[in-house]
Amino acid sequence: MASVTELVVDAATYTLLIYKAGTGAANGTVTSDNGTITWSGNTGTFSFSDNVTSNVYFKPSATAGAEFASWSGCTSVSNSICALTPTDNKSITATFNGVDAYTLSVKITGIGRGTVRDSTGGIYLSTDNVTTNDNATTSDNSSTTSSNFSVNKIVYLTATPKSSNYILSFWSGCDSIYDNGTCAVTMSSSRTVTARFSGAYNITYSLPFISPNTNGVIYCVISNFSLDNATTDGFAVMSLQGSVASQKYYYFPSNLSIKRKKSTFLMFYANNAVIGDNLTIYDNSTHIDYSSEINGGYLYGVKLKFTSTGGTGISGITCKNILMACFQGNTNPRRNLVGYTCEDNSTAGPGGKPIVIGY
């Protein structure tokens, strides 16, 4: 009987040369999703066999002092990723531009007033033109100011409230925040920093028990007996889901104002919250959906914070003049909600302390 010999043919191996070009080539690099690139200076070597039937992808990245500019030689490019079909020996080039400076963008948000400056005294953005009256609150807080700084320079930003009626509530985008409130940013790339100013007078209502069951809907009436207008931009949701505790702050897309001597309504329905004079309107400014945070049948609690925005003259809001009454259930008579609290940051309590009230 004749024997059969199996013939094994090795797959052909292709070589790809990857070149780094441009004034920033020394501070740029390229990586692959399908193997290791061997570099010698600004030239990389990558090998693949002809049994690779799908595209091989190459991603550029730049360190401080460079930025990626363009590809050449790729089969296609999407979002700066080079896709190459491995059919032969090929070469591709990634061009990096040298960078002398990066852009720092500074934004102010919130209903407070204040100014942001850098360590040279340069003013980035000021909310001095915020105007508040009994009917509306407007500001330039949606604007952004930008400046350029040399590569790797550390920029120190200070946020100064316009008066004692306002506070800096938080920074975002900083590399570090010092005890004195200074924000430090290292310009290793273009950066964006946000300073948020709030009213200095605030109160927080804590509701410990809200059910995601639609029969457990909670209605609240909020009445402002103070001389100040007040606003809430959102609330913190707290839940223990299984063995995982979570807390996330949700912002209403626009600040919801409660005018002095006025009342408004708030409803928690399943995993949604609606605030305003008409609880049937689920528009983008009054409605928050937090079902991504609270799922299944887990109970949760919320912390709702109000801050003063002024009115006839900021005199302060407290738990005695911003009142909230809540009712639970969607049948009549609805049950009074118990176990919630109010805490402010005033000195109107006994001994000049903040007020804490339980309901």
N, C-alpha and C positions, 0 to 999 in steps of 0.2 A: 504494500500500500504506500502510495506517495505521501510524503509529509507536507504539511502546510506551514509555511513560515509567515509570521505576522510582521508586516512592515510598519515600523513606527517612524513617522516623519515629524521632526521637531518644528514647532511653530516659529515662523520668522520673527525676528526681533527688530523693531524700529527704534530709532534714536531721535529724540526731540531736543533741540537746542533752544534754551530760553535766555533771551538777552534782556538785561536791564539797561535802559537808556535814559538820557535826560540829565539835567543839572541836579536832580535829587536822587539819582540812581543808588548812591551809596547808602541812603536812608530808606530804601524800599526793598521789599522782598516779595516772592511769589511762592505759594504753596499749592499742592495738588490734593485732590480727594482720592487719588488712586495710586499712591506711591510716594517715594521720597525723591526730592530733587537734590542732586549733588552739585554744589556751587564751587566755582573757582573765580574769584573776583565778581564781575558782573555777568558771568556766563554760567548758566545752569544746564545740566544734562539729565534727561529723563528718558528711561527706556520702557517700552511696552511691546507686547507680542501681537501678532496679527489675529489672534483669537479673541482679542478684546473687541466686542461688537458695538458697545455703546460709547457715547462721548466721554472724554476725559475733561475734567473741569479744573481751571487754574484761577486762584484768587490772589489779587494783589493787596498788599497792606503797606502802610508807610508809618515810620516813626517820626518823632518831632524833627522838623526841618525839611519835610518833603510831603508831597501829596501826589496821589496817583492821577495821571493825565489821560492815558489812552492805551489801547491794544492795537497790534497789527499782526496779521498772519492767522488769526483765529477763524474757525468755521463760522462762529457767531459769538456775539457779546450781549449779555443781559445783566444789568445792575453791576457792571464792572467785572463780571465773571466771564472768563474766556472759555468757550466750549470748543473742543478740538476733536475731529473724527480721526481716529488712528488708522490711516491707510497707507502711510509711507513715511520715510524720513522727512521731518519738517522742522521749521523754526518759527518761533513767535517772539514778539518784542513787547515788553511792558515799559512804557515811558513814565518817568516820575519827574515832576517839576520841583525845583528847590523852593523853599518857602522861607522868607525872612520874618514874617509876622503872621499872626492868627487874629481872627476877629472875636472879640468878646461882646456878646449881646446881653443887655440887662433889661429886665422887664419888671414892672411893679404891678401887683394884683391886689385885690381886696378892696374893702370900702374905707380904709383908713387913708390918711394923708402922710406923706413923708418924702424924703430925698435920699438917693443913693449916690455916694461919691467913692472915687478910688483914692489910693494913698497919696496921689499927687494933688488932690483937691478937686479934680475934674468932676463936674456934675454929669451924671449919666441920665437921670430921669427924675423929675420932680412932679409930685401930684398937688402942687400948690393951687392949681386951678380947679380943684374939685369943688363943686357947688352943691349944697344940700338945702332943700327947703321942705315944706310940708307935703309937697306933691311928688317930688322926684329926687333922685340922687344920681348925679352924673359925674363922670371922671374921665381922665385920659389914661386909665389903668390898662387899657388894651394896647397901648403903644409900646414900642421897644426902641431903645437907643443902643448903638453899636460903636465900638472903637477898636483899633488895631494895636497889638502889643507884640514885641519881639518874641521869638521862639523860646519857650521854657521860662519866660519871665513869670514870677509869682505876683499876681495882682491881689491887693487887699481891698475889699469893699466894706464900707460902713453904711448902714441904713439908719437914718435919723428921723424919728417921727416929728411932724410939724409942731406938735404941742403935747402936753401931758394928757390930752384927751385921746391920744392914739398910741399904739404899740406896734413893734415889729413882731408878728406872730410866727413867721418862720422863713428860712432860706431854703432854696432848692438849687441843685447844680454846683454846690461848693465842694471842693476837695476836703476842706476841714472848716469847722466853725469854732472860734475861740470863745472863752468864757465871757469876754466883753462884747460878744455878738458880731465880731468881725468875720467876714467870709473870705477865705483864701482860695484862689484859683490858679493853678499852674497851666500856662498857655502852651501845652504840648499838642494842641489841636484847637480848632475853633470851638468856642464854648458858649453856652447859654446859662445865665443865672437869673433866678426869679426871687424877688423880695416881696413878701406879703404883709401889708399893714392892716391892722384891725382897730376897732374902737377899743379904748382902754377899759371902758365899762362893759362888762359882759355877765351873762347868767347862763347856767347850764341846767337843763332839765334831763334827768335820767329816768328812763322807762325800762324797768328790769324784765318785763314779761310781754312779749308779743308773739302771737302764734301765726305760723304760715298758713294755717287753715283759714279758708275764706270766710268761715262762720265766725272767726275770731277777730273780725275787723275792728280797729280802734279809731274813734273819732276824737279829735281834740279841738277845743276852742281856745284861741290865744288872744288875750286882751291886753292892750298897752295903755296903762293909766298914767304913764310918765309924761314929761314934757319933751322927751326925745323921740325921734324916729329910731326904730331898731330894725335890724335885718338878721336873717340867718341864711348862710350860703350852703348849708348842708348839715350832715350829722354823721356820727360814728355808729357803725353797726357792730355789735359784739355777739358772738355765738360760740358754743361748744358743740362741734359736729363730730360725734363719735368721741375720739380721744384727742381731737385737734381743736385748739382754741384759735379763734380768728378775730381780728378787729380791723376794720377798714373804714376810711372816711369817704363819704360820698358827697359830691358837690352838686347843688342845683346849677343848671347851666347859666342862670342869671340870679343875682342876689334877690331874695324875696323880702320886700320891705313891709314892716308893720308900722303904719303911721301912728303918731301920738294920738291918743283918745280914739283909737280904732281897734277893731277885732278882725281876726282872720281864722281860717280853718286849716286843720292838718289831718290827714287820714293815712293810716297804715293798713294796707289791704294785701294779705298774702306776703309777697316779696316785693312790694311796691310802696312808694310814698307819694302823696299828692298834697300840695300846699297851695292856698289861695282862697279867693272868695267863692269860687265855684269848683267843687270837688269832682264834678263830672267832666272837667276839661283836662285831658291827658296830653298836654302839649309839651314841647321840648324845654320850656322854661319852668314848668311847675311840677314835672313828674320825674321820679327816679326809679329805675328798675335795678334792683340789686340781687336778682335771682342767681347770678353767677357766684355770689358770696354765700347766700343762704339757699340750700337745696334740701330736698326731701321734706321731712316733717319736723326738722329741728327748730326748737324755740330760740328766740333771740331777743336782745335788748338794744336800745338805742340811747345815745347821748346827743341832745339837740342844743346847740349853742346859739345865743342871741348876742349881738353887739350893738352898741349905740352908734348911730350915724349923725346925731345932732337933730335939731329942729328949731325951736325958739331959742336955743342955746344949750349946749350939752351940760346937763346937770347930773346925769348918771341914771342907769337903770338898775333895779334890784329885784329880788324875788318878791318884794312887796308891791311893785308897780308893773311888772310883766307877769301876768297870771295865766295859768293854763289849767283847764279842766278837761279830763279825758273820760270817755265812755267806751265800753266794750260790748260787742255783739251787734248783730244786724236785725234783731227783733225788738219789739217794744214790750216793756220798758227796757232800755239799755242799762247795763250795769255800770256803776261808777268804778273806774280803774283805781286800784289802791296799790301802795308800795312804791310810788314814784317820788322823786325828790327834786328840789330846786336848790342850787348853790350859786352864789354870786361872788364877785371880787370886790364888793363895796366895804365900807367901814361903818355901815348902818346897823350892824348887829350889836348885841350886848358887848360892852367893853371895847367898842370900835372894831369889832371883828366882822368877817363876812357873815352873811345870813345863810343858814341851811334850814330848809323846811321840808318835812316829810308829809305825804298825803296818803 
